Amino acid sequence: MATFISVPLKKSSEVDLVKPLTKFISATYSAAEDQGEYVRAAEELNKLRKSAVGRPLDKHESSLEVLLRYYDQLCAIEPKFPFSENQLCLTFTWKDAFDKGSLFGGSVKLALASLGYEKSCVLFNIGALASQIAYEQNFDNDEGLKTAAKYYQLASGAFSYIKDTVLSALNREPTMDISPDAVGALSQIMLAQAQEVFFLKATSDKMKDAIIARLANQAADFYGDAFKQCQYKENLPKYFYFQEVLPVLAAKHCIMQANAEYHQSLLAKQQKKFGEEIGRLQHATELVKTVASRYDEYINVKDLSDKISRALTAAKKDNDFIYHDRVPDLKDLEAIGKAALVKSTVIKVPISQKFTDLFEKMVPLAVQHSMSVYNSRKAEIVNRLIGQMREATNLSNGVLASLNLPAAVEDLSGDSIPQSILEKSRAIIQQGGLQSIDQLIKDLPELLQRNREILDESVRILDEEEATDNELRNKFGQRWQRTASNDLYKPLRTEGGNLCKFLDQAVQADKVVKERYSTHRDMIALLCKPEAELNAAIPSANPAKTLQGSEVVSVLRALLANVNEVKMEREKLENDIKSAQCDMTSKFLTALAQDGTINEEAISVTELDNIYGGYTQKVQQSLKIQEEILGKIQNSHQEFSTMKQSNADANQREEMLKKLAAAHDSYVELSNNLREGTKFYNELTEILLKFQNKCSDIVFARKTERDELLKDLQQNIARQPSAPSFPAVPAYQSTPSSTTTPATGTSSVPTPAPRTVFQSKPQPPARPPPPAIQAQAANNSTPPVSGAGPIPPATQPVSTPGATPSPAQGPPYPTYQGYPGCYQMPVAYNPYAYGQYNMPYMYQAPGQAPYPNVQHPQQPQQPRYPYPQQPYYPQQ
């Protein structure tokens, strides 16, 4: 009686996880130590997948443990890697577990670049293998029953979880085996079988009849629900119809109901309710007879039938001779209670108790994203503070240069080079002079061209793949079922557009730098000359000896010293701002563990304020001090200019010194700008190479997916049978009763299509039919049509069968109180089918195999189990 149902495993194609994961790790993590550890973890993950889905699995708990560990690892890495079609693209291909393929092509399969799809398929195999392990248990001992109940509940939970999550995990329709209807039915079947195992355990332990009856009744209810889910769904796999699933469910429902009635009758006997005992035994007898007559080929119920029969005979005998208790009708019997001792196992990661995360040290993507946003906020604050200080320094240099300070207070003799100009000249010569600037400017076009070529190549391969995808989409129409490249590449197109804008902005910045360099180049060249040539190039003037030792000169020198102190403090403050750090990763991880989400803005703003709030105040204070000092310098310089004796030579000398000071400042600024530009281009090259790798990876994955889809479409076309060409309607199918239009002579009644007989090779000439068939044909022949010639013997018309064949019966199902009965599948009647005695005679050569689909007249047609039409499911 203990016939249970197990589920076959899905099969997957091999996938290389190491290469794409290693690329992502190398591009994301710079530390060599972290890279090596994560690459080794990726190799271990690849080995784990091969062990879980790349080989046949034994029906043992150790094989199930491998599957559980792989599923847990998939759940662990999902938040740590950006698995998607346009980022880390990994295509997983799985075959339909219930589709065994055909002669002309492989089985139905689906390939998707989705980790959720891989998780759903692995979880399906967990449920399937759990059902197989439970199926292999020994149901004659307690340990086997406990193990079976455990794994049936695990299988039910796995299928139920897929039902709730598969559509959200995929961006298209799944294969039929993991569709919500299919896994929902499987979950209910596994739950019913787990309840039956508890019934067997209670029976084996000889528990009270009331408890056993309630357990059996609950099992019957579960089986009934499972049968309904399978029966009324038209899009379930053929497995449910061809693999004896529906008959077994119907039989199990009856058997569990019969067991419930039997044990409830024993309880009634104990309570001296002999009429109720007989009524329940009679109902149990009817249920068992139904199973024996309709499902005997699937389940043997002889032992149960004999036990119920003996109990009913004894109960009737005792009641007839002793008790004379009235036997109530079935509808008057009290309903049997139910006791559900099973429930679907809740799928909660980690499922395996031996699971260890291979990427335990890798932070989740949510934390990585939060760190990226935090770094952007931090860079914005740092750049703003440093920009304010540098802008103030440039303003100070510009003001001092316009006032010819400090050269004016140093050049009181009028015939020597001021000390500040000499220091500026030495600084420029030490930094490489004009040659350094010229080399930096010369390198810029090469760096720009290199970046342009990388970006153009990345966009080109995207354009080519998108054009190919559009061409195939136009060719195959709706059968080309994958995400359009135009939609898939939108993020990459946006990123490429932003990179192009960065390059355009860099070109404009290069142009500004070159213009400024051409403006100050002559003065910079003069500062690079030896001291004698520099002194000769500066005009001499009459000495201003009256100002030597004056109070205003001392004040200006003190103020200039204050300006230099402010500049030095700013340099130190800038270094402190750049070096300020905070361990935000741990803070984000803590928030993610506590709340499940990360409020990045609140956490980042608070921490940044704590770090840079003090620096912001110092910067503002520095700007205020500089403003006060520059105001005093301008007032003192105005007094100094009034006291200074002016003439034409002095004015020329002062202008030359101003230009030399401005040239030095421009040289320093240009050098910094060019070095920053070179650094920008080199860093942009790394970003562009990563962008190019992303484009290459996704294009390669799309090409692989395209080849697989083209292969599947070709197999689909090969599997589809070609439509037969029907010959013209023979004249003998015309009937005298057909009305003919006088004008055209055509019949207004449509003539039924003839029965087409496919012949594999040319046949010998027809021979006369046997006498018995001729006599039958002569009796049933229709008078020839007026004006028609004699009909050859081989083409004698056949008579229409007299009776309409009855439709094939569905799975017989008992009808009783509380159950709606069997759902009958409609069967179409073919009015043109040949009857039993009017099949046209077909010649068969000696030794030739009999014609297909021709049954002997004396052999009754076997009833077949009806099943709904399998809908077309496009292969991926």
SVG drawing of the C-alpha trace seen along z (x, -y; Angstrom):
<svg xmlns="http://www.w3.org/2000/svg" viewBox="-33 -111 110 126">
<polyline fill="none" stroke="black" stroke-width="0.4" points="0.0,0.0 2.9,-2.4 3.4,-3.7 5.2,-7.1 6.1,-9.7 9.6,-11.1 10.7,-14.0 13.6,-13.8 16.5,-16.1 17.2,-19.0 20.4,-18.9 22.6,-21.9 25.3,-22.8 28.9,-23.6 29.6,-27.2 33.1,-28.7 32.7,-30.8 36.4,-31.5 37.2,-33.7 34.4,-36.3 34.6,-36.4 38.4,-36.8 38.0,-39.8 35.6,-41.5 37.8,-40.9 40.9,-42.2 39.0,-45.3 37.4,-46.0 40.0,-45.1 43.4,-46.6 45.1,-44.9 47.1,-41.9 46.4,-39.9 42.6,-40.3 42.8,-39.5 44.6,-36.2 42.2,-35.1 39.1,-36.0 40.4,-34.3 41.1,-31.1 37.5,-31.4 36.2,-31.7 38.0,-28.5 36.5,-26.7 33.1,-27.9 33.6,-26.5 34.5,-23.1 31.5,-23.2 29.2,-23.8 30.7,-20.9 30.1,-18.7 26.6,-19.9 25.2,-20.0 27.9,-18.8 27.7,-15.1 25.1,-12.4 24.1,-12.5 23.6,-9.5 20.3,-9.2 22.1,-9.8 22.2,-12.6 25.8,-13.4 24.8,-14.4 22.0,-16.5 24.5,-18.2 26.6,-19.3 23.5,-20.8 22.6,-22.6 26.1,-24.1 26.1,-25.3 22.7,-26.9 23.8,-28.6 26.9,-29.9 24.8,-31.3 22.7,-33.2 25.9,-34.4 27.6,-35.8 24.4,-37.3 24.8,-40.6 28.6,-40.7 28.7,-40.4 26.7,-42.5 25.2,-39.5 23.2,-41.0 23.2,-41.0 25.0,-44.3 27.5,-43.9 28.8,-40.6 27.2,-38.5 27.1,-34.7 24.7,-32.6 23.2,-29.5 21.6,-26.9 19.2,-24.3 17.0,-21.6 13.4,-20.9 13.4,-18.1 10.2,-16.5 11.0,-16.9 13.0,-14.0 13.4,-15.4 12.5,-13.9 14.0,-12.1 14.8,-15.3 16.2,-17.5 17.1,-17.9 14.9,-18.6 13.5,-22.0 16.0,-24.2 16.4,-27.8 19.6,-30.0 19.4,-33.1 22.1,-35.5 20.4,-35.5 21.7,-34.2 18.1,-34.0 17.4,-31.5 20.4,-29.4 19.2,-29.5 15.7,-28.4 17.0,-25.5 19.4,-24.4 16.5,-24.6 14.4,-22.5 17.1,-19.8 17.2,-20.0 13.5,-19.3 13.8,-16.6 16.7,-14.8 15.0,-15.0 12.0,-13.3 14.2,-10.6 16.0,-10.0 12.6,-9.8 11.4,-7.3 14.4,-5.0 13.8,-4.7 12.7,-1.5 9.1,-2.2 9.0,0.9 11.1,-0.6 10.8,-3.8 14.1,-5.3 13.1,-5.0 9.7,-6.6 11.2,-9.5 13.8,-10.1 11.1,-10.0 8.8,-12.4 11.7,-14.8 12.8,-14.9 9.2,-15.0 8.6,-18.1 12.0,-19.6 11.0,-18.9 7.6,-20.5 9.2,-23.6 11.7,-23.8 9.0,-23.6 6.8,-26.1 9.6,-28.6 10.2,-28.4 6.5,-29.0 6.6,-32.2 9.9,-33.6 10.5,-32.2 8.6,-34.9 10.3,-37.7 13.7,-36.1 13.4,-35.8 12.6,-38.4 10.7,-36.0 8.6,-32.9 10.4,-29.9 10.4,-26.4 7.4,-24.3 9.0,-22.3 9.7,-25.4 6.5,-27.3 4.4,-28.3 1.6,-25.8 4.0,-22.9 6.1,-23.5 2.9,-24.3 1.4,-20.9 4.7,-19.2 4.8,-20.9 1.3,-19.7 2.1,-16.1 5.2,-16.0 3.2,-17.4 0.5,-14.7 3.2,-12.0 4.7,-13.3 1.3,-13.1 0.9,-9.5 4.2,-8.6 3.0,-9.8 -0.1,-7.7 2.1,-4.7 4.1,-5.5 0.9,-5.7 -0.4,-2.5 3.0,-0.8 3.0,-2.1 -0.6,-0.8 -1.8,-4.2 -5.5,-4.9 -7.9,-4.4 -9.3,-7.9 -5.8,-9.4 -5.1,-7.1 -8.4,-8.0 -7.7,-11.7 -4.2,-11.3 -5.6,-9.3 -8.4,-11.7 -5.9,-14.6 -3.7,-12.7 -6.8,-12.0 -7.5,-15.8 -4.0,-16.6 -4.1,-14.1 -7.4,-15.5 -6.0,-19.0 -3.0,-17.8 -5.2,-16.0 -7.3,-19.1 -4.2,-21.2 -2.9,-18.8 -6.3,-18.1 -7.5,-21.6 -4.2,-23.1 -3.7,-22.9 0.0,-24.0 1.5,-21.3 4.3,-19.1 3.4,-15.8 5.1,-14.1 1.9,-14.5 -0.1,-12.6 2.3,-10.0 4.2,-9.0 1.1,-7.8 0.9,-10.8 -2.7,-11.6 -4.0,-8.0 -1.8,-7.5 -3.1,-10.7 -6.7,-9.6 -6.0,-6.2 -4.2,-7.5 -7.1,-9.8 -9.5,-6.9 -7.2,-4.6 -6.6,-7.2 -10.3,-7.9 -10.9,-4.2 -8.4,-3.8 -10.0,-6.7 -13.4,-5.1 -12.0,-1.8 -10.4,-3.1 -13.4,-5.3 -15.5,-2.2 -13.3,-0.5 -13.9,-3.5 -17.6,-3.3 -17.5,0.4 -15.8,-0.5 -18.5,-3.1 -21.3,-0.4 -22.4,-2.3 -22.8,0.9 -24.9,-0.7 -22.3,-3.5 -19.6,-0.8 -21.4,1.0 -22.1,-2.3 -18.4,-3.3 -17.2,0.1 -19.6,0.1 -18.3,-3.2 -14.7,-2.0 -15.6,1.1 -16.9,-1.1 -13.8,-3.1 -11.5,-0.1 -13.5,1.5 -13.2,-1.7 -9.4,-1.6 -9.3,2.1 -11.4,1.7 -9.8,-1.4 -6.3,-1.8 -5.3,1.9 -2.3,1.5 -0.9,-1.3 -1.6,-0.3 -2.5,3.1 -5.1,2.8 -5.9,6.5 -4.7,6.6 -6.7,3.6 -9.7,4.9 -9.6,8.2 -9.2,6.6 -12.2,4.3 -14.3,7.1 -13.7,9.4 -14.6,6.6 -17.8,5.8 -18.9,9.4 -18.4,9.8 -20.1,6.6 -23.2,7.5 -23.4,10.9 -23.3,9.5 -25.8,6.8 -28.2,9.1 -28.3,11.7 -27.6,9.6 -27.8,5.8 -30.3,5.0 -28.9,1.4 -30.1,-0.8 -27.4,-1.5 -27.4,-5.2 -27.0,-6.7 -23.6,-7.9 -24.7,-11.5 -25.9,-11.2 -22.5,-10.0 -20.5,-12.4 -17.5,-13.9 -14.1,-12.5 -11.7,-15.0 -8.3,-15.9 -4.9,-16.1 -2.1,-17.7 1.3,-16.8 3.3,-18.0 4.2,-21.4 6.5,-22.6 10.0,-23.2 10.7,-26.9 13.7,-27.7 15.9,-29.9 19.6,-30.5 21.8,-28.8 20.1,-25.5 23.2,-23.4 24.6,-23.2 28.1,-22.8 28.1,-25.9 31.1,-28.3 31.1,-31.4 34.0,-31.2 33.8,-35.0 33.3,-35.8 35.8,-38.8 34.2,-40.4 31.8,-43.2 28.3,-43.1 27.5,-45.3 25.2,-47.5 28.2,-48.3 30.4,-48.9 27.8,-51.2 27.5,-53.1 31.3,-53.4 31.3,-54.7 28.7,-57.4 30.5,-58.2 33.8,-58.6 32.1,-61.0 30.7,-63.1 34.2,-63.1 35.9,-64.1 33.4,-66.9 34.2,-68.3 38.0,-67.8 38.0,-69.4 35.9,-72.3 38.2,-73.1 41.4,-72.7 40.0,-74.7 39.1,-77.5 42.6,-77.6 44.3,-77.4 42.1,-80.1 43.0,-82.3 46.7,-81.6 46.4,-82.5 44.6,-85.7 47.4,-86.6 50.1,-85.9 48.2,-88.0 47.8,-90.9 51.5,-90.8 52.6,-90.5 50.5,-93.5 52.2,-95.5 55.6,-94.2 56.1,-92.7 58.3,-91.6 60.7,-92.7 59.8,-96.4 61.1,-96.5 64.1,-94.3 65.1,-96.5 66.0,-99.7 69.4,-100.0 67.9,-99.9 70.8,-98.0 70.7,-94.4 68.3,-91.5 65.9,-91.3 66.4,-88.2 62.8,-87.0 63.4,-87.0 66.6,-85.1 64.8,-82.4 62.0,-82.2 64.5,-81.7 66.4,-79.0 63.0,-77.2 62.0,-77.2 65.5,-75.9 65.3,-73.1 61.9,-72.0 63.1,-71.6 62.4,-75.0 60.8,-75.2 61.8,-71.7 59.6,-70.2 56.6,-72.2 57.2,-71.5 57.4,-67.7 54.2,-67.7 52.3,-69.6 53.8,-67.3 52.5,-64.2 48.9,-65.4 47.8,-64.7 49.2,-61.1 47.3,-60.4 44.2,-61.9 44.4,-59.9 45.0,-56.7 41.8,-57.3 39.8,-58.2 40.7,-55.0 39.8,-52.8 36.4,-54.6 35.7,-54.4 36.5,-50.7 34.2,-50.0 31.3,-51.8 32.0,-50.1 31.7,-46.5 28.4,-47.5 27.1,-48.9 28.0,-45.8 26.4,-43.4 23.3,-45.6 23.0,-45.7 23.2,-41.9 20.6,-41.5 18.2,-43.8 18.7,-41.9 17.9,-38.6 15.0,-40.1 13.5,-41.3 14.1,-37.9 12.7,-35.7 10.1,-38.1 8.6,-37.0 10.6,-33.7 13.7,-35.8 13.0,-35.9 15.8,-37.7 16.4,-41.2 16.9,-43.7 20.5,-45.0 19.2,-48.5 17.6,-48.2 20.4,-46.2 23.2,-48.6 21.5,-51.8 23.6,-51.9 26.8,-51.3 25.7,-53.9 25.2,-56.4 28.6,-55.6 30.3,-55.9 28.6,-59.3 29.8,-60.5 33.4,-59.4 33.2,-61.2 32.1,-64.4 35.1,-64.0 37.4,-63.8 35.8,-66.9 36.2,-68.9 39.8,-67.8 40.5,-69.0 39.1,-72.4 41.3,-72.5 44.3,-71.6 43.5,-74.5 43.4,-77.0 46.7,-75.8 48.4,-76.1 47.1,-79.7 48.4,-80.7 51.7,-79.1 52.1,-81.0 51.3,-84.3 54.1,-83.8 56.6,-81.7 59.0,-84.6 59.2,-85.7 59.6,-82.0 62.5,-81.6 64.1,-84.8 63.9,-83.3 65.7,-80.2 68.7,-82.2 71.9,-82.6 72.0,-85.4 74.1,-87.8 71.8,-87.6 68.8,-88.0 70.3,-91.1 71.1,-92.6 67.6,-92.0 66.1,-94.0 66.2,-97.8 68.2,-99.7 66.9,-102.8 68.1,-105.5 68.5,-104.2 65.9,-105.1 68.3,-105.5 65.9,-107.7 63.6,-104.7 66.3,-102.5 65.6,-102.0 62.2,-103.7 59.3,-102.5 57.0,-101.7 59.5,-99.3 59.8,-97.5 56.0,-97.3 55.7,-95.8 58.4,-93.2 56.6,-92.1 53.3,-91.9 54.9,-89.8 56.4,-87.5 52.9,-87.1 51.6,-86.2 54.3,-83.5 53.3,-82.0 49.6,-81.8 50.8,-80.0 52.8,-77.5 49.9,-76.8 47.7,-76.2 50.1,-73.6 50.1,-71.8 46.3,-72.1 45.9,-70.7 47.9,-67.7 45.9,-67.1 42.6,-67.3 43.9,-64.9 45.1,-62.3 42.0,-62.3 40.5,-58.8 37.6,-56.9 36.7,-53.2 33.3,-53.5 33.1,-49.9 32.6,-48.6 30.0,-51.3 28.0,-50.3 28.3,-46.6 27.0,-47.2 24.0,-49.2 23.3,-46.5 23.4,-43.7 21.2,-45.6 18.6,-47.1 18.9,-45.1 19.4,-48.3 21.9,-51.2 20.9,-54.8 24.0,-56.0 23.1,-59.7 22.5,-59.9 25.6,-57.9 27.9,-59.7 26.8,-63.2 27.3,-62.6 30.8,-61.1 31.9,-63.7 30.8,-66.5 32.8,-65.0 35.9,-64.6 35.9,-67.8 33.9,-70.2 37.1,-71.4 39.0,-71.7 36.2,-73.9 36.5,-76.3 40.3,-76.5 40.0,-77.2 37.6,-80.0 39.8,-81.5 42.8,-81.3 40.8,-83.2 39.8,-85.9 43.4,-86.4 44.6,-86.7 42.0,-89.2 43.1,-91.4 46.8,-91.1 46.2,-92.0 44.2,-95.0 47.1,-96.3 49.7,-95.5 47.7,-97.6 47.6,-100.5 51.3,-100.3 52.2,-99.9 50.2,-103.0 52.2,-105.0 55.4,-103.4 54.7,-104.4 54.0,-108.0 57.3,-108.2 59.3,-106.5 60.9,-108.7 59.4,-107.7 60.8,-108.1 60.6,-106.3 63.4,-103.9 62.0,-103.0 58.6,-102.3 60.1,-100.0 62.1,-98.2 59.0,-97.7 56.9,-96.4 59.7,-93.9 59.9,-92.7 56.1,-92.3 56.1,-90.2 58.9,-88.0 57.0,-87.4 53.8,-86.7 55.7,-84.3 57.0,-82.3 53.5,-82.0 52.2,-81.0 55.0,-78.4 54.1,-76.8 50.4,-76.8 50.9,-75.5 53.2,-72.7 50.6,-71.6 47.9,-71.8 49.8,-69.8 50.8,-67.1 47.2,-66.9 46.2,-66.6 48.6,-63.8 47.5,-62.0 43.9,-62.5 44.5,-60.9 46.4,-58.0 43.6,-57.4 41.0,-57.8 42.8,-55.2 42.3,-52.7 38.7,-53.6 38.3,-53.3 40.0,-49.9 37.6,-48.7 34.7,-50.0 36.1,-48.3 36.4,-45.0 32.8,-45.4 31.7,-45.9 33.8,-43.0 32.4,-40.7 28.8,-41.5 29.2,-41.3 30.9,-37.9 28.1,-36.7 25.5,-38.0 27.2,-36.2 27.3,-33.0 23.6,-33.4 22.8,-34.3 24.5,-31.1 22.6,-29.0 19.3,-30.6 19.9,-30.1 20.7,-26.4 17.5,-26.0 15.5,-27.7 17.0,-25.4 16.2,-22.4 12.6,-23.6 12.2,-24.0 13.6,-20.5 11.3,-19.0 8.2,-20.5 6.5,-18.0 5.8,-19.3 2.1,-19.6 1.0,-16.8 -0.3,-17.8 -3.9,-16.4 -4.9,-15.1 -7.9,-16.3 -11.3,-14.9 -12.1,-11.7 -15.3,-11.4 -16.6,-8.5 -17.0,-10.8 -19.7,-12.8 -23.2,-11.7 -26.5,-11.8 -28.1,-13.9 -25.6,-16.8 -27.4,-19.7 -25.8,-21.1 -25.9,-24.7 -27.4,-24.7 -25.2,-27.4 -21.9,-26.1 -22.6,-22.5 -20.7,-22.6 -22.0,-21.2 -23.1,-23.7 -22.4,-21.1 -18.7,-20.9 -17.2,-17.6 -15.3,-16.1 -11.6,-15.6 -10.5,-12.1 -8.5,-9.8 -4.9,-10.1 -2.9,-6.9 0.9,-7.5 2.8,-4.9 6.5,-4.5 7.3,-2.9 5.5,-2.0 3.0,0.8 2.2,3.7 -1.0,3.5 -4.1,3.9 -5.7,7.3 -9.4,8.1 -10.6,8.0 -11.6,11.2 -15.1,12.5 -16.3,11.7 -15.3,8.1 -16.8,7.9 -20.1,9.1 -20.0,6.7 -19.1,3.9 -21.8,4.9 -24.5,4.8 -23.3,1.4 -22.5,-0.2 -24.2,-3.4 -25.9,-3.5 -23.6,-5.2 -24.2,-8.8 -26.2,-9.2 -24.0,-9.6 -20.9,-8.1 -19.1,-5.2 -18.7,-1.9 -16.7,-1.9 -13.6,0.3 -13.5,3.0 -10.6,1.4 -12.5,-1.9 -15.8,-0.6 -17.4,-3.3 -17.6,-2.6 -20.6,-3.2 -20.6,-5.7 -20.4,-4.0 -23.8,-3.7 -22.9,-4.6 -20.9,-7.5 -18.0,-6.2 -18.1,-7.1 -15.4,-9.4 -12.5,-7.8 -13.0,-7.7 -10.9,-9.9 -9.4,-8.6 -12.4,-7.0 -13.0,-8.8 -15.6,-7.9 -18.3,-10.4 -19.4,-10.8 -20.4,-13.4 -18.0,-16.3 -16.1,-15.7 -17.2,-17.1 -16.0,-14.1 -13.8,-13.6 -13.3,-16.4 -14.0,-14.8 -11.8,-15.9 -13.7,-16.6 -12.8,-14.3 -13.5,-15.3 -15.4,-13.0 -14.1,-12.5 -17.1,-12.0 -14.8,-10.8 -13.1,-8.0 -13.5,-4.5 -15.7,-2.1 -14.8,1.4 -16.1,3.2 -15.7,0.6 -11.9,0.1 -10.7,0.2 -8.6,3.2 -4.9,2.4 -2.5,4.7 0.4,6.0 3.3,7.7 4.6,10.9 7.1,10.2 6.1,6.5 5.4,5.0 1.7,4.2 0.5,0.7 0.7,-1.6 -2.4,-2.8 -4.5,0.1 -6.1,2.2 -7.6,5.6 -11.4,5.5 -11.7,8.0 -9.3,6.2 -11.1,3.6 -9.4,0.3 -7.7,-0.1 -9.0,-3.2 -6.4,-5.8 -5.9,-8.3 -6.8,-11.8 -4.5,-14.6 -4.7,-18.3 -2.9,-19.5 0.7,-20.4 1.0,-24.2 3.9,-25.3 6.8,-26.6 9.5,-28.4 13.0,-27.2 15.6,-29.5"/>
</svg>
